[in-house]
């Protein structure tokens, strides 16, 4: 089901909380939404049902975004269902609070993978780069990818008003 002329958003962690609110607002704004969830299929289905009840288009897709291949699958699902991806809201994330001296490498790496790595690699692949870092590349730095259109933009922050 390709939707011509309609913008499409992927919202990670969209089954609950802030992600749910973001997905619902995007749908109200006329944007088709891919509702990503990791472990709450019922909650994700409820978000999709609410969007569709309001006349919007949505699909729920399970993916652990800490996995580069799963994060890339989100883009593939959005393109397969809606035809393109215009907006990415990287909402999913975790924060394990502990003193630095008590935080092990595995915990730190899990937080970085969920919060940043999987989505970064999927976006890089979407823009024509590799889904994995190739440190042997001599044609461009290992971290770079061809630049395409921006995935999303936000207005500049305004300084707080003073009384």
C-alpha positions in Angstrom: 0.0 0.0 0.0 2.0 3.0 -1.2 0.6 6.3 -0.3 1.5 8.9 -2.9 2.0 12.5 -1.8 1.7 11.6 2.0 4.7 12.0 4.2 5.8 9.0 6.2 7.3 8.9 9.7 9.0 6.1 11.7 8.7 6.6 15.4 10.8 4.3 17.5 9.4 3.3 20.8 6.0 4.4 19.7 3.8 1.9 21.7 3.8 3.9 24.9 4.5 7.2 26.6 6.1 10.0 24.7 6.5 7.9 21.5 2.8 7.1 21.5 2.0 10.8 21.8 4.4 11.7 19.0 2.9 9.0 16.7 -0.7 10.2 17.4 0.2 13.8 16.8 2.0 13.0 13.5 -1.0 11.1 12.4 -3.3 14.1 13.3 -1.0 16.2 11.1 -1.7 13.9 8.2 1.5 11.8 8.3 1.5 8.0 7.8 3.2 6.5 10.8 5.3 3.3 11.3 4.8 2.5 15.0 7.9 0.7 16.3 7.8 -1.4 19.4 10.2 -3.8 21.0 8.1 -5.9 23.4 4.5 -4.5 23.6 2.6 -5.7 20.5 -0.8 -5.1 22.2 0.1 -1.5 23.0 1.5 -0.9 19.5 -1.7 -2.3 18.0 -3.8 0.0 20.2 -1.8 3.0 18.8 -2.4 1.9 15.2 -6.1 1.4 16.0 -6.4 4.9 17.4 -4.6 6.4 14.4 -6.8 4.5 12.0 -10.0 5.4 14.0 -9.0 9.0 13.4 -8.7 8.5 9.7 -4.9 8.1 9.6 -2.6 5.4 8.2 -0.3 3.4 10.5 1.4 0.1 10.8 3.1 -1.5 13.8 6.5 -3.1 13.4 8.4 -5.0 16.0 12.2 -4.3 16.0 14.9 -4.1 18.6 16.6 -1.0 17.3 19.8 -1.9 19.1 20.3 -4.3 16.2 21.5 -2.6 13.0 19.6 -5.2 10.8 16.4 -4.7 12.8 16.7 -0.9 12.5 17.2 -1.2 8.8 14.1 -3.5 8.6 12.1 -0.5 9.9 13.0 1.5 6.9 12.3 -1.4 4.6 8.9 -1.9 6.2 8.0 1.8 5.9 9.1 1.8 2.3 7.2 -1.4 1.6 4.0 -0.2 3.3 4.1 3.5 2.5 6.6 4.0 -0.3 9.2 6.2 1.4 10.5 7.6 4.7 10.5 11.3 5.3 10.8 11.6 9.1 12.6 9.6 11.7 11.8 10.2 15.4 14.4 8.3 17.4 12.3 8.2 20.6 13.2 4.7 21.9 15.9 4.7 24.6 16.9 3.5 27.9 18.8 5.0 30.9 20.3 2.7 33.5 21.3 4.9 36.4 24.3 3.7 38.3 27.5 5.2 39.6 30.1 5.2 36.8 32.4 2.9 38.9 29.6 0.3 39.0 28.6 0.4 35.3 30.1 -2.4 33.3 30.9 -2.3 29.6 28.0 -4.5 28.6 25.5 -2.1 30.3 27.1 0.9 28.7 27.2 -0.7 25.2 23.5 -1.8 25.5 22.5 1.8 26.2 24.5 3.2 23.3 23.2 0.4 21.0 19.5 1.1 21.8 19.8 4.9 22.1 22.0 5.6 19.1 23.8 2.8 17.1 21.1 0.8 15.5 19.2 3.8 14.3 22.4 5.6 13.2 23.4 2.6 11.0 19.9 2.2 9.6 19.8 5.9 8.6 23.3 5.7 7.1 22.2 2.7 5.0 19.1 4.5 4.0 21.2 7.4 2.7 23.3 5.0 0.6 26.1 4.1 2.9 27.0 0.8 4.6 25.0 -0.5 7.5 28.3 -1.4 9.2 31.5 0.6 9.7 34.2 -0.3 7.2 37.5 1.0 8.7 39.4 -0.2 5.6 37.6 2.2 3.2 40.1 4.5 1.5 37.6 6.5 -0.6 35.9 8.2 2.4 36.1 8.2 6.2 34.6 5.0 7.8 31.9 7.1 9.5 30.6 9.0 6.5 27.8 8.3 4.1 26.5 10.2 1.1 24.3 12.9 2.1 20.6 12.8 1.0 17.6 14.9 2.0 17.3 15.5 5.7 15.3 12.9 7.5 13.6 15.5 9.7 14.2 19.0 10.8 13.2 21.0 13.8 12.9 24.8 14.2 15.7 26.4 16.1 15.3 26.6 19.8 14.2 30.0 21.2 15.9 31.4 24.2 13.6 31.6 27.3 11.8 34.9 27.7 12.8 37.0 30.6 10.3 38.7 32.9 
